[in-house]
C-alpha cells in the first residue's frame, strides 16, 4: 500500500518530465536538429510545452555533431522562439544551442561533442564547442571527439569537472592520438572512463575514483601495449571492470599481476591473459579470439580459482573444441553462458552439437541459469543464397535438455535451474524442432515461467538485402 501511495502521489507532470528526459537521452539526437528531441516535445500540445519549459531536466542532454546547415530547414517563427532577424544560418544555430542551454538551467548535463572540424568559414564549430565547455562545471557525463585542431578549446574544463562521473574520449586519428589530454585529472567523482584511440599514459585521470576503464585501438596499438596495461592494473588496485581492445605485438612482460578487485574483464589478447591472476573475476567477455586465446583463458581460470558467473564468447568456433576446455574451471559457478557466431559452418555445427550433448548431463555447468546462442549474419557476404542453412542443434533433443534443466526446480536441494533460454538464428534456416513436440514443450515451459525465446529466420527469405522489417521467422516461441 505504501508503494501505491508513493506512486499515486507523484505529479503527472513530473512523471511525464522523467519520461521525456529518458526519451531525449536515449534518442541521442543532435540538439541543433529542430525536428528531433525536446524541440518536438515542446510543440505537441500546450500541456507538453508547459512541461518541457518548466522541467529543465528535459534539456539535460546536449548532443552536437559537425554543424549541418540544412538542419534549419524546419525552423520558423513557431519553433523555439527563433528570431526572423538573425543574420545568418550559423548565428541561428548558435542561438539555438544557447536556448537549449538556458532551458537546462542548472541541472547536470549529459554532453556529447562530436564536432571534429573547426575550419568552417563561419567559425561556428569553435563557438559551439566554447559554449558547451563554458558549462563544464555541470557536466555529469561527457563524450568528446578530440582532434589536433579542437584540443586547445577544451583547456577551460580543467578544475571544473566536480560533477563528472563518466568520460569518453574518441579521436578521428587513424592510430593512437599523440597529443596529451591533460585536463581531466581533477574530477573527484569520475568512475567510468572509455578511451577510443587514446592511450591512458597521455590522459590525465583521477585513478583513485575510477572503477570502470576501457581502452580501444582498432587500427594501431601503442608500443608495449600489454606491458603498459599490466602496469595499469598493478598500480590501480581499485578497478572493478576493464575492457581492452588492441593487437599485441611480440612481447615478454616482466611479471604477472594479481588483481584482487577486478570483477569484469573484456579482452581477446592471450598475451595479457597469460599474465593475470584474478581471484574475484565474475564476468569474462571474449569478442574476437585469436590463436591461443582459449588456452590462455583456461589457464587464467585455473590459476585464479575464481567463481566465474558469466561467460560471453563470440567467434568461438575459430578455435573449435578448445572453447569447451575452459568450462572445467567454472563448472560449478557459471550462471550465464552466451555464444555468438558470425555465420554457420561445420566448425560452429560441431561445437554446438557437442555442447548440447554435454548440457544434457545436468552435472555439467550445474549452476547454469541463462543460455544464449546467437548465429548472426556476415555482413561482408550480403548476397542471395541458393539454399537455407540446416541448423542441426535446434531439435527435439535440444528441447529435452531444456526440460531437464527447467525441471530441476521441482527437485528438493537440486540447486540452481535454467531460467532463461535465448536462441536467435538470423540466417535463413531450417531446424529440427517438431511443432507437435519440441515447440509445444517450449511453449509449455514458457507458460510455467521459463523465459524462452527461440527464433530462426524463415528459409524462404534467402535474399540478404531485404529490409529487416520484411524478415519473417519460423519456430517463433
DATA-V347858 format. One record per residue. RES is the residue in one letter. PSI is psi in whole degrees, -180 to 180 (* if undefined). D_LAST is the distance of its C-alpha to the last C-alpha in Angstrom with 1 decimal. Layout:
res-><RES RES>
psi-><PSI PSI>
d_last-><D_LAST D_LAST>
//
This chain:
res-><X X X X X X X X X X X X X X X X X X X X X X X X X X X X X X X X X X X X X X X X X X X X X X X X X X X X X X X X X X X X X X X X X X X X X X X X X X X X X X X X X X X X X X X X X X X X X X X X X X X X X X X X X X X X X X X X X X X X X X X X X X X X X X X X X X X X X X X X X X X X X X X X X X X X X X X X X X X X X X X X X X X X X X X X X X X X X X X X X X X X X X X X X X X X X X X X X X X X X X X X X X X X X X X X X X X X X X X X X X X X X X X X X X X X X X X X X X X X X X X X X X X X X X X X X X X X X X X X X X X X X X X X X X X X X X X X X X X X X X X X X X X X X X X X X X X X X X X X X X X X X X X X X X X X X X X X X X X X X X X X X X X X X X X X X X X X X X X X X X X X X X X X X X X X X X X X X X X X X X X X X X X X X X X X X X X X X X X X X X X X X X X X X X X X X X X X X X X X X X X X X X X X X X X X X X X X X X X X X X X X X X X X X X X X X X X X X X X X X X X X X X X X X X X X X X X X X X X X X X X X X X X X X X X X X X X X X X X X X>
psi-><-41 -37 -40 -43 -41 -46 -44 -27 -11 141 140 -40 -38 -39 -46 -39 -40 -40 -44 -43 -44 -41 -48 -40 -48 -25 -31 44 148 128 -17 -2 106 -13 6 173 -145 -24 -42 -45 -34 -2 19 -49 173 -42 -39 -38 -41 -43 -47 -30 -15 -3 95 -22 -21 -25 19 -6 115 103 123 129 176 135 132 104 -13 -13 -13 4 -25 0 131 -172 -22 -23 117 40 26 134 125 -15 4 140 -41 174 -43 -39 -37 -40 -42 -43 -34 -43 -46 -33 -44 -43 -39 -41 -23 -12 -118 17 155 146 144 111 135 110 103 49 94 -25 132 16 19 147 -33 -15 16 -42 -45 -43 -38 -47 -46 -37 -42 -38 -32 -19 21 -21 -11 0 124 -42 147 128 106 132 117 134 169 -35 -42 -7 -47 -23 -16 -1 -37 -13 -13 131 18 17 44 -21 -8 126 -25 134 130 126 125 163 148 -2 136 99 -158 127 128 -23 141 150 90 22 -1 17 -19 73 86 -19 3 121 -28 132 129 121 130 102 -1 148 138 -21 -25 12 119 118 147 81 -27 -29 -15 131 -26 123 137 147 129 131 108 -45 -41 132 153 155 148 43 -47 -45 -39 -36 -38 -40 -36 -46 -36 -39 -3 76 -7 -11 138 -24 130 133 124 115 110 172 114 142 167 121 162 87 144 -37 163 167 130 120 120 9 -19 122 -20 131 131 112 160 7 112 -27 -41 -32 -34 -16 23 146 113 81 -19 7 128 -27 131 127 124 115 -40 79 148 177 125 -9 -47 -32 -38 -36 -46 -41 -41 -47 -39 -40 -40 -28 43 165 76 128 -28 130 124 116 120 143 26 -26 -9 -27 11 -129 -13 -28 -31 -19 -21 -14 -18 -35 -6 23 -36 -20 -24 125 -29 128 124 127 126 129 136 107 171 114 -170 -34 -46 -45 -46 -47 -35 -40 -41 -43 -42 -38 -41 -34 -18 -31 109 -7 -14 125 58 -17 9 128 -27 127 121 131 124 122 108 170 149 106 -7 -9 54 85 157 148 151 -29 156 164 144 104 96 -25 -16 92 -172 -28 -31 -43 -39 -39 -44 -43 -46 -41 -30 -40 -8 -22 -20 -10 128 138 31 -10 -165 153 165 130 -24 134 124 114 121 121 110 1 147 122 156 142 168 16 131 135 -32 -22 -63 -54 -43 -37 -43 -42 -37 -44 -34 -41 -29 -10 -10 130 99 134 113 117 138 139 144 126 -15 -16 72 -15 114 -17 -6 148 153 -33 -18 -4 128 157 147 166 47 105 *>
d_last-><36.3 37.8 34.5 34.3 37.9 37.4 34.6 36.5 39.6 38.3 39.7 37.4 38.9 38.2 34.5 34.3 36.4 34.0 31.1 33.3 34.2 30.6 29.9 33.0 32.4 28.9 29.8 32.4 34.6 38.2 40.5 42.8 40.4 41.3 38.3 35.9 35.5 37.9 40.2 37.6 36.9 40.7 41.1 38.4 40.6 43.6 41.8 39.4 42.4 44.1 41.3 41.1 44.9 45.3 42.5 43.4 40.2 38.5 40.7 40.2 38.2 40.6 39.1 41.6 41.2 44.2 45.8 44.5 47.4 45.3 43.3 46.2 45.6 44.1 46.8 49.3 51.4 48.5 46.4 47.1 50.8 51.3 55.0 56.3 59.3 57.4 59.2 56.5 52.8 52.9 54.6 52.1 49.2 51.2 51.9 48.2 47.3 50.1 49.0 45.5 47.2 49.6 46.8 45.1 48.4 48.4 44.8 43.3 41.9 38.9 40.6 39.3 42.2 41.4 44.9 46.1 48.9 52.1 54.4 53.7 57.0 56.4 55.8 52.7 50.5 53.1 53.5 49.8 49.5 52.6 51.5 48.3 50.1 52.6 49.9 48.8 50.0 47.0 44.4 41.6 39.5 40.8 39.3 42.3 42.8 46.2 48.6 52.2 53.3 51.5 51.9 55.2 53.7 51.7 54.8 55.2 52.0 53.9 54.4 52.4 48.9 49.2 45.8 43.8 40.9 38.9 40.4 39.1 41.6 40.9 43.3 43.5 45.7 44.6 45.3 46.4 47.9 51.5 52.9 52.6 50.8 53.0 52.1 49.4 51.1 51.9 48.5 48.5 45.0 43.2 40.3 38.1 39.4 37.7 40.0 39.1 42.1 44.3 45.8 46.1 49.8 50.8 48.8 50.5 48.1 48.5 46.9 47.6 45.1 42.3 39.4 36.8 38.1 36.7 38.7 37.5 39.7 38.0 41.1 43.8 44.0 47.0 49.5 49.2 45.8 44.7 48.0 47.7 44.3 45.4 48.4 46.2 44.3 47.6 49.2 46.3 45.3 43.5 40.6 37.1 34.9 35.9 34.3 36.5 35.8 38.8 40.3 42.8 46.0 48.0 49.2 50.4 49.7 52.6 50.7 47.4 46.0 44.8 42.9 42.2 40.2 37.6 34.1 32.0 32.9 31.5 33.4 33.4 37.1 38.4 41.8 41.1 38.7 41.6 43.8 41.7 41.6 39.0 39.1 36.9 34.1 30.7 28.5 29.0 27.5 28.5 27.6 29.9 31.4 34.7 36.8 37.5 34.8 32.9 36.2 37.3 34.2 34.7 38.3 37.6 35.4 37.9 40.8 39.3 38.1 35.6 32.6 29.9 26.8 24.7 24.7 23.4 24.2 24.0 25.6 25.6 26.2 29.6 31.0 29.0 29.5 31.5 28.4 27.8 31.4 30.8 28.7 31.8 33.2 30.1 28.7 29.4 28.7 25.6 22.8 20.6 20.1 19.0 19.5 19.7 21.2 22.4 22.1 21.4 24.5 26.0 26.5 22.9 21.9 24.6 23.9 20.1 20.8 23.7 21.8 19.0 22.0 23.7 20.8 21.0 24.2 23.5 26.9 25.8 24.6 25.0 24.3 21.0 18.7 16.5 15.3 14.4 14.6 15.2 16.7 18.4 20.7 24.4 26.0 29.3 28.3 26.9 28.0 26.8 25.4 26.6 23.6 20.0 19.3 18.4 16.1 17.4 16.1 12.4 13.4 13.8 16.4 14.0 12.0 15.6 16.4 13.6 14.8 18.3 18.0 16.1 18.8 21.5 21.5 23.1 25.9 28.9 30.0 27.1 26.6 23.5 20.0 16.7 15.2 12.7 10.6 10.0 9.9 10.7 12.8 14.8 16.8 16.6 15.3 14.9 13.1 14.1 11.1 12.3 10.4 13.0 12.7 10.2 7.0 8.9 10.1 7.0 6.4 10.2 10.6 8.6 11.1 13.8 13.5 11.5 10.2 7.0 5.6 5.3 6.7 9.9 12.4 13.6 16.5 18.7 18.9 21.5 23.7 23.2 25.3 23.1 22.2 18.9 18.6 18.8 16.0 13.1 10.0 8.8 6.0 3.8 0.0>
//
